[in-house]
Amino acid sequence: MTVPSAGAGRLRFSLCNEVLQPMPFDQQCRLAATLGYDGLEVAPFTLADNPEHITDAQAAAFRRMAQDQGLTIDGLHWLLVAPAGLSIVAEDQAVRERTVAFMRRLVELCALMGGKYLVHGSPKQRSIPPGSTREEALARATDCFAQVGSTAAKAGVVYCIEPLSTRETNLIHTVAEAVRIVDEVGSPGLKTMIDCSAAGQMEKASIPDLLAHWVPTGHVAHVQVNDPNRRGPGQGEMAFAPILDKLLQLQRAGQYKGVVAVEPFDYVPDGPGCAARAIGYLKGIVEGLDHHG
């Protein structure tokens, strides 16, 4: 099957693959393609109990599994779930060094799988540890991001800092906070992104206004769509038509070049059902916008 081009002049939708667990990865690819997704955004812990053990050959095999179904592996997310003990804010420098080495390996795996970005959420592994100040934790995190940003730039991918809600972590909650880190580091391999669920809880501006403000600056490289109630798009109160409309405008202006990833956390009625409902809802919106645009 032919993999669709990133420059096809339309929004490309990717599914976060943990939604389809515990299916084997080749079956996840087959179902995602059948439902109408263009790619998968992969959580490394779904591929191996310890993603450090994924070999270059295995990464290439995962890439081929997706390609065989006409999909791409667009990027990676949920990066530090496994192995245990990782942290970008730990007081122990050895822990941070091990974490950075793991993050750099994920950058390599992302490139081998054909991905273009990594999303660093991992709330527990960045929450301020007891005995540390916010400033100390932020400085340690920034140093880790700087090291990985350099690796990402060399690999031709983008490492994205994900702002998250206060219900998940006590560090980096808004796009503006993430942008300050990105600007301090100053690497083309380090950007930020917008998760609609977190932004809907934490930002004063609407998602379309956030996109209009930050995407043209080059700081925002990726968008995940989900409702603040943590279900899929269309299963809560957030209106996604204005969000997709703004993304289409920015894409046509050559300012947004990323994909749109579906990342629910609460799967209703179940993973496959949630994935099916989301892509139907999102593509219906796009069709309506195209018809009226």
C-alpha positions in Angstrom: 0.0 0.0 0.0 1.1 3.6 -0.6 2.0 5.6 2.4 0.3 9.1 2.2 2.6 12.0 1.8 2.9 14.5 4.7 2.4 17.2 2.1 -0.9 15.9 0.8 -2.7 19.1 1.5 -4.9 17.7 4.2 -4.8 17.1 7.9 -3.3 13.7 8.8 -4.7 11.9 11.7 -2.6 9.6 13.9 -3.9 7.2 16.6 -2.0 6.8 19.9 -1.4 3.1 19.8 -2.0 2.2 23.5 -5.7 2.7 22.8 -5.6 -0.6 20.9 -3.7 -2.6 23.6 -3.4 -5.6 24.1 -3.5 -6.3 20.3 -0.1 -7.2 18.8 1.4 -4.3 16.9 0.7 -5.6 13.4 -3.0 -6.0 14.4 -3.0 -2.5 15.7 -1.7 -1.3 12.4 -4.4 -3.2 10.5 -7.2 -1.9 12.6 -6.0 1.7 12.6 -5.8 1.6 8.8 -9.2 0.0 8.5 -10.7 2.8 10.6 -9.2 5.5 8.4 -6.1 6.7 10.4 -3.0 7.8 8.5 -0.5 6.7 11.2 0.2 5.7 14.7 1.8 7.6 17.5 3.6 4.9 19.5 4.1 4.5 23.3 7.4 2.6 23.5 6.3 0.6 26.6 3.7 -1.1 24.3 6.4 -2.5 22.2 8.7 -3.9 24.9 8.7 -4.1 28.7 12.0 -2.2 28.6 12.2 -0.1 25.4 16.0 0.1 25.8 16.0 -3.5 24.6 14.4 -2.7 21.2 17.0 -3.3 18.6 17.6 -1.3 15.4 16.3 -4.3 13.4 13.2 -4.5 15.5 12.5 -0.8 15.1 12.8 -1.2 11.3 10.4 -4.2 11.5 7.8 -2.1 13.3 8.2 0.5 10.6 7.5 -2.1 7.9 4.4 -3.4 9.8 2.9 0.0 9.6 3.9 0.5 6.0 2.4 -2.8 5.0 -1.0 -1.3 6.1 -0.4 2.1 4.4 0.5 3.8 7.7 3.4 5.7 9.1 4.7 5.6 12.6 4.5 9.4 13.1 6.1 9.7 16.5 6.5 8.5 20.0 4.9 9.5 23.3 4.5 8.3 26.9 8.3 8.1 26.9 9.4 7.4 30.4 6.8 5.0 31.6 9.3 2.1 31.5 11.8 1.1 32.7 11.2 2.2 36.3 13.3 4.8 38.1 13.7 7.4 35.4 13.5 11.1 36.2 14.6 14.4 34.6 14.3 16.2 37.9 15.9 13.8 40.4 18.6 15.2 42.8 20.8 12.2 41.9 22.8 13.2 38.8 23.3 9.5 38.0 19.6 9.0 37.7 19.3 12.0 35.4 22.2 10.8 33.2 20.6 7.4 32.9 17.3 9.1 31.9 19.0 11.3 29.3 20.7 8.3 27.8 17.4 6.5 27.6 15.7 9.6 26.0 18.5 9.8 23.4 18.0 6.1 22.6 14.2 6.8 22.1 15.2 9.6 19.6 17.2 7.1 17.7 14.4 4.5 17.7 11.9 7.2 16.6 14.0 8.0 13.6 14.5 4.3 12.8 10.7 3.8 12.9 10.2 6.7 10.5 8.9 9.1 13.2 9.3 12.8 13.1 8.6 13.8 16.7 8.6 12.7 20.3 6.2 14.0 23.0 7.6 14.3 26.5 4.7 14.1 28.9 5.8 11.6 31.6 4.3 13.6 34.5 5.6 11.4 37.4 9.1 11.5 36.0 9.2 15.3 36.0 7.3 16.2 39.2 9.3 18.2 41.7 10.9 15.7 44.1 10.7 16.2 47.9 13.4 18.5 49.2 13.8 20.3 45.9 12.5 23.7 44.9 10.6 24.4 41.8 13.5 26.4 40.4 16.0 23.5 41.1 13.7 21.0 39.4 13.1 23.3 36.4 16.9 23.8 36.0 17.5 20.0 36.0 14.7 19.4 33.5 15.9 22.2 31.2 19.4 20.7 31.2 18.0 17.3 30.3 15.9 18.8 27.5 18.9 20.7 26.2 21.0 17.5 25.9 18.2 15.6 24.1 17.3 18.5 21.9 20.8 18.4 20.5 20.4 14.7 19.8 17.0 15.2 18.2 18.3 17.9 15.9 21.1 15.6 14.6 18.6 12.8 14.1 16.2 15.1 12.1 13.4 14.8 14.6 11.8 17.2 17.1 11.5 16.6 20.8 8.4 18.2 22.2 7.8 19.3 25.8 4.2 18.6 26.7 2.5 21.0 29.1 0.3 19.0 31.4 -2.4 19.8 34.0 -1.9 20.2 37.7 -3.8 17.0 38.2 -0.9 15.1 36.6 2.2 17.0 37.6 3.4 20.1 39.4 5.9 21.2 36.7 5.3 22.8 33.3 1.6 23.5 32.9 1.2 25.9 30.0 2.6 26.5 26.5 4.2 29.7 27.7 6.1 27.8 30.4 7.3 25.3 27.9 8.2 28.0 25.4 10.5 29.6 28.0 12.5 26.3 28.2 12.6 26.0 24.4 13.8 29.6 24.0 16.4 29.1 26.8 17.8 25.9 25.1 17.6 27.4 21.6 17.9 24.1 19.7 15.9 23.4 16.5 15.4 19.9 17.9 13.4 21.1 20.9 9.8 22.4 20.6 6.6 22.3 22.5 3.1 21.0 21.6 -0.6 21.4 22.5 -2.6 18.6 24.2 -6.2 19.8 24.0 -7.2 18.0 27.2 -4.5 19.7 29.3 -4.8 23.0 27.5 -8.5 23.0 28.0 -7.9 22.7 31.8 -4.9 25.0 32.2 -4.9 27.8 29.5 -6.8 31.0 29.7 -7.0 31.3 25.9 -9.0 29.0 23.7 -7.3 26.2 21.8 -7.8 28.0 18.4 -6.3 31.2 19.9 -3.4 29.3 21.3 -2.7 27.8 17.9 -3.0 31.2 16.2 -0.6 32.7 18.6 2.1 30.0 19.0 2.1 28.0 15.7 3.4 30.8 13.5 6.3 31.4 16.0 7.6 27.9 15.2 7.4 26.8 18.9 4.5 24.3 18.5 5.3 21.3 16.4 2.5 18.9 17.3 -1.2 18.7 18.5 -3.0 15.9 20.4 -6.8 16.0 20.4 -8.8 14.8 23.4 -11.4 16.3 25.6 -10.7 17.9 29.1 -12.9 15.0 30.4 -10.0 12.7 29.1 -12.2 10.9 26.6 -11.8 11.1 22.8 -12.7 14.1 20.8 -16.5 14.4 20.4 -17.1 12.7 23.7 -17.2 15.8 25.9 -17.9 19.5 25.9 -15.0 20.8 23.9 -15.8 21.9 20.3 -13.3 20.6 17.9 -14.6 22.2 14.7 -12.9 25.6 15.5 -9.7 23.7 16.4 -9.5 21.8 13.2 -10.5 24.9 11.2 -7.6 26.8 12.7 -5.2 23.9 12.0 -6.3 23.8 8.4 -5.8 27.5 8.0 -2.3 27.2 9.5 -1.5 24.2 7.4 -2.6 25.9 4.2 -0.4 28.9 5.2 2.6 26.5 5.5 2.8 27.2 9.2 1.6 23.9 10.7 3.3 20.8 9.2 2.5 18.2 11.9 -0.1 15.6 12.3 -3.1 15.5 14.6 -2.9 12.7 17.1 -5.9 11.2 18.8 -5.0 10.5 22.5 -8.0 9.6 24.8 -7.3 8.3 28.3 -10.8 7.1 29.2 -11.9 4.6 26.5 -15.7 4.7 25.9 -17.1 2.2 25.1 -13.6 0.5 24.7 -10.4 1.2 22.9 -11.4 0.2 19.4 -14.8 1.8 19.8 -13.3 5.0 21.0 -10.8 5.1 18.2 -13.5 4.5 15.6 -15.8 7.2 17.0 -13.0 9.7 17.2 -11.8 9.4 13.5 -15.4 9.4 12.3 -16.1 12.6 14.2 -12.9 14.3 13.2 -13.1 13.4 9.5 -16.8 14.5 9.5 -15.7 17.9 10.8 -13.0 18.2 8.1 -15.5 17.2 5.4 -17.9 19.8 6.6 -15.2 22.5 6.7 -14.1 21.6 3.2 -17.7 21.8 1.9 -18.4 25.1 3.5 -14.9 26.6 2.9 
